[in-house]
Amino acid sequence: MKAICVHKFGGPEVLKYEEVPNPMPGLNQVLIRARAIGVNPVETYLRSGSNPKLPLPNTPGKDCAGEVLAIGNAVANCQIGDRVYTSDTVTGSYAEFVLCEAADVHLLPEKISFPQGAALNVPYGTAYRALFQRAQGKAGETVLVHGASGGVGTAAVQLARAAGLTVIGTVGTAKGAELAKQSGAHFVFDHTKPDYLADIMMATHGHGVDIILEMLSNVNLGKDLTIAAMNGRIIVIGSRGKVEIDARDAMKRDVDIRGMMLANSSEKEKTAIHAGILAGLENGTLNPVISQQFPLAEAAKAHEAVLKSGAYGKIILLP
């Protein structure tokens, strides 16, 4: 089969399209023919060497959607031919065939396309865990979603709107603003404008924001503390550097700053995440947005695209 292999850490050019042996499922494993593969920023960090202990060579990726080709004798949650998406892999998702543990394989509703299925795990799983498990968001509260037009951002907007929260999004382009509104945001503000923080406070009638989902904390965290409500919760989802804050802004409002990583989810939390995603797919409140699709052989271009500013929906690789 064809797969992307990383033999050394570095820039996008280290992603090599190669022929590798076909994997075979063990007792409690599932082999999937990948029809679409999700590209996430974390994969660019790992490729660059953020985890030098990562064994080389390796094939990147956790997210794909496709059909079950083969199963181990102990697998009970899916059958050959089922349409599925993944929440982790054994062999990496940037490949034509993907080996997974059975617990990381989830049925994909017929009305959801394979590219949409490949856009579920990291974006929707991250948004769900941040919003409901770390922030413990409740109907009637206000949530600010930074980067509301990106993969995680659109997922968070859709999940929050469906759960009865008032949703405020920030974006950097007119196209992104339209997508955030289509996804369900009640208010959308341009974060490139100098007065956008004042606009957010006006939208909350001076109350401040109960929950802030922060995708770029090294840029925004200090600002977030000035618009958080009393007992507000800021969930740090992403950061690309160090940040300096005025702790008094947190003290004055009893604000909690809570970090999170999807990989830290317990088995119980994973079950809840994917049950919530499935319910939203079935009732139509969740609708993954695909922005760009690249052939698997052009994974390097996808890695360049996923880090560009003005994110819009999800980037997908096609085997």
C-alpha positions in Angstrom: 0.0 0.0 0.0 1.0 3.7 -0.3 1.5 5.7 2.9 3.3 8.9 4.1 6.4 8.1 6.0 8.6 10.4 8.2 12.2 9.3 8.4 13.5 12.4 10.1 12.0 15.4 11.8 11.8 18.6 9.9 9.6 20.7 7.6 6.8 19.5 5.3 9.4 18.2 2.8 10.2 15.2 5.2 6.7 13.7 4.4 7.6 11.0 1.9 5.0 9.1 -0.2 6.2 5.5 -0.2 5.2 1.8 -0.6 4.9 0.0 2.7 3.6 -3.5 3.7 -0.1 -3.9 4.2 -1.0 -4.2 7.9 -3.0 -7.2 9.2 -5.5 -7.0 12.2 -4.7 -8.8 15.5 -7.3 -10.3 17.8 -9.0 -7.0 18.8 -8.1 -4.9 15.8 -9.7 -3.5 12.7 -8.3 -2.8 9.3 -9.9 0.1 7.4 -9.6 1.1 3.8 -9.2 4.9 4.2 -11.4 7.0 1.9 -10.5 10.3 3.5 -7.9 11.4 6.1 -8.1 14.4 8.5 -5.1 16.8 8.7 -4.6 18.5 12.1 -2.1 21.1 13.3 -0.7 18.7 15.9 0.6 16.5 13.2 2.8 19.3 11.9 4.2 19.8 15.4 5.1 16.1 15.7 6.6 16.1 12.2 8.8 19.0 13.2 10.1 17.2 16.3 8.0 18.5 19.2 8.2 15.0 20.6 11.7 13.8 19.9 10.9 10.4 21.5 8.5 9.6 18.7 10.0 6.5 16.9 11.1 6.9 13.3 10.1 6.1 10.7 6.4 6.7 11.4 3.2 7.5 9.5 1.3 10.5 10.9 -2.3 10.9 11.8 -5.2 9.6 13.9 -8.2 10.6 11.9 -9.7 8.8 8.9 -12.9 7.5 7.6 -13.6 4.6 5.3 -14.8 1.0 5.1 -13.9 -2.0 7.4 -11.8 -4.4 5.4 -10.9 -7.0 8.0 -11.4 -7.6 11.7 -9.8 -9.7 14.5 -11.7 -12.6 16.0 -12.5 -10.7 19.2 -14.0 -7.6 17.5 -17.7 -7.1 18.3 -18.4 -3.4 17.6 -18.2 -3.4 13.8 -18.4 -5.8 10.8 -16.6 -6.0 7.4 -18.1 -3.4 5.1 -19.2 -1.0 7.8 -18.7 2.7 7.2 -16.5 4.0 10.1 -14.4 6.8 11.4 -11.4 6.6 13.8 -10.3 8.2 17.0 -6.8 6.8 17.0 -4.7 4.4 14.9 -2.0 1.8 15.4 -0.2 2.4 12.1 -1.1 6.1 11.3 -3.9 7.4 9.2 -1.9 9.0 6.3 -2.2 5.7 4.4 -4.4 3.7 2.0 -5.1 1.1 4.7 -5.2 1.9 8.4 -5.0 -0.5 11.4 -6.8 0.5 14.6 -7.8 -1.0 18.0 -11.5 -1.8 17.9 -12.3 0.7 20.6 -11.0 3.5 18.3 -13.4 2.6 15.5 -16.9 4.3 15.4 -19.8 3.8 13.0 -20.4 6.6 10.6 -24.0 7.5 9.6 -24.9 7.0 6.0 -25.7 10.7 5.5 -22.2 11.7 6.5 -19.6 11.7 3.8 -16.2 10.1 4.2 -14.4 13.5 4.2 -16.8 14.7 6.9 -16.1 11.5 8.8 -12.4 12.2 8.7 -13.1 15.7 10.1 -14.7 14.4 13.3 -12.3 13.0 15.9 -9.8 15.7 16.6 -11.9 18.8 15.8 -15.2 17.6 17.3 -13.6 15.5 20.1 -11.5 18.5 21.1 -14.4 20.9 21.1 -16.7 18.5 23.0 -14.1 17.9 25.7 -13.2 21.5 26.1 -16.8 22.7 26.2 -18.6 20.1 28.2 -15.9 18.1 30.1 -13.3 20.8 31.0 -15.5 23.9 31.0 -18.7 22.1 32.1 -20.7 24.4 29.9 -24.4 24.7 30.5 -27.4 26.0 28.6 -27.9 29.7 29.2 -24.1 30.5 29.5 -22.1 32.5 27.1 -19.1 31.0 25.2 -16.5 32.8 23.2 -14.9 30.7 20.5 -11.7 32.1 19.1 -10.9 31.0 15.5 -14.6 30.2 15.0 -14.1 29.4 11.3 -11.5 26.7 11.8 -12.0 23.0 12.2 -12.2 23.0 16.0 -13.9 26.4 16.0 -16.8 25.4 13.7 -17.2 22.2 15.8 -17.4 24.2 19.0 -19.9 26.7 17.6 -22.2 23.9 16.4 -21.9 22.0 19.7 -22.5 25.0 21.9 -25.4 26.3 19.8 -27.1 22.9 20.0 -26.7 22.8 23.8 -28.3 26.2 24.4 -25.4 28.4 25.0 -25.1 31.9 23.5 -22.2 31.7 21.1 -19.7 34.5 20.2 -17.1 33.8 17.6 -14.0 35.7 16.5 -12.6 35.4 13.0 -10.1 37.3 10.7 -11.9 37.3 7.3 -15.3 38.0 5.9 -15.5 34.5 4.6 -14.8 33.1 8.0 -17.5 35.4 9.5 -20.1 34.0 7.2 -19.1 30.4 8.0 -19.2 31.1 11.8 -22.7 32.5 11.4 -23.8 29.6 9.3 -22.5 27.2 12.0 -24.7 28.9 14.6 -22.8 31.8 16.2 -25.1 34.5 17.6 -22.4 37.2 17.3 -19.2 37.3 15.2 -16.4 39.8 15.6 -13.3 40.5 13.6 -10.3 40.0 15.9 -8.1 42.1 13.6 -10.0 45.2 14.7 -8.7 47.1 17.7 -12.1 47.5 19.4 -13.3 43.9 19.2 -12.9 43.2 22.9 -15.2 46.1 23.7 -17.7 44.7 21.1 -17.7 41.4 22.9 -18.4 43.0 26.3 -21.3 45.0 24.7 -22.7 41.8 23.3 -22.8 40.3 26.9 -24.3 43.6 28.3 -21.2 44.0 30.4 -21.5 40.6 32.1 -18.4 39.2 30.4 -18.0 35.7 28.9 -18.6 32.6 31.0 -16.5 30.3 28.9 -13.6 31.1 26.5 -12.2 28.4 24.2 -8.7 29.6 23.4 -7.0 28.3 20.3 -3.9 30.6 20.4 -3.2 31.4 24.1 0.2 32.9 23.5 -1.6 35.8 21.7 -4.9 36.0 23.4 -4.8 34.7 27.0 -4.0 38.1 28.6 -6.8 39.7 26.7 -9.2 36.9 27.6 -8.8 37.6 31.3 -10.1 41.1 30.8 -13.4 40.0 29.3 -14.1 36.9 31.3 -17.2 36.9 33.6 -17.1 36.3 37.3 -16.2 32.6 37.8 -15.4 32.4 34.1 -13.5 29.4 32.7 -10.8 29.8 30.0 -9.9 26.5 28.3 -6.5 26.5 26.7 -6.8 24.4 23.6 -3.8 25.7 21.6 -0.6 27.7 22.1 2.4 28.4 19.9 4.7 30.0 22.5 5.0 31.5 25.9 2.6 34.1 27.3 2.8 36.8 29.9 -0.5 37.6 31.8 -1.5 39.9 34.6 -2.7 37.5 37.3 -4.7 40.2 39.0 -7.2 40.0 36.1 -7.8 36.4 37.0 -8.0 37.2 40.7 -10.6 40.0 40.3 -13.0 37.6 38.6 -12.2 34.3 40.2 -11.3 33.0 36.7 -10.1 29.5 36.1 -7.5 28.8 33.4 -7.8 25.2 32.5 -5.5 23.4 30.0 -6.7 20.4 28.0 -5.5 17.9 25.4 -7.8 15.4 23.7 -5.2 12.7 24.3 -5.7 13.0 28.1 -9.3 11.8 27.8 -10.2 8.9 30.1 -12.0 5.9 28.6 -15.3 7.1 30.1 -14.8 10.6 28.6 -14.0 9.1 25.2 -17.3 7.1 25.3 -19.2 10.3 26.2 -17.4 12.3 23.4 -18.3 9.9 20.6 -21.8 9.3 21.9 -22.3 13.0 21.8 -20.8 13.3 18.3 -23.0 10.5 17.0 -26.2 12.1 18.4 -25.3 15.4 16.8 -24.7 13.8 13.4 -27.9 11.8 13.6 -30.1 14.8 14.6 -28.4 17.2 12.1 -27.0 19.7 14.6 -23.4 18.7 13.6 -22.2 19.3 10.1 -18.4 19.2 9.4 -17.2 21.7 6.9 -14.5 20.7 4.4 -12.4 23.6 3.0 -9.6 21.9 1.0 -8.8 18.4 -0.2 -5.4 17.2 -1.4 -4.2 13.8 -2.8 -2.4 11.8 -0.1 0.8 12.2 -2.1 0.6 16.0 -1.5 0.5 15.7 2.3 3.3 18.4 2.4 1.0 20.9 0.8 -1.7 20.1 3.3 0.7 20.6 6.2 1.5 24.1 4.8 -2.2 24.9 4.4 -3.3 23.8 7.9 -1.0 26.4 9.6 -2.0 29.4 7.5 -4.0 32.2 9.2 -7.6 32.7 8.3 -8.5 29.0 8.9 -11.7 27.9 7.2 -13.2 24.5 7.9 -11.2 21.2 7.7 -8.4 20.1 5.4 -8.6 16.5 4.1 -6.3 14.1 2.3 -7.7 11.6 -0.3 -5.8 8.3 -0.8 
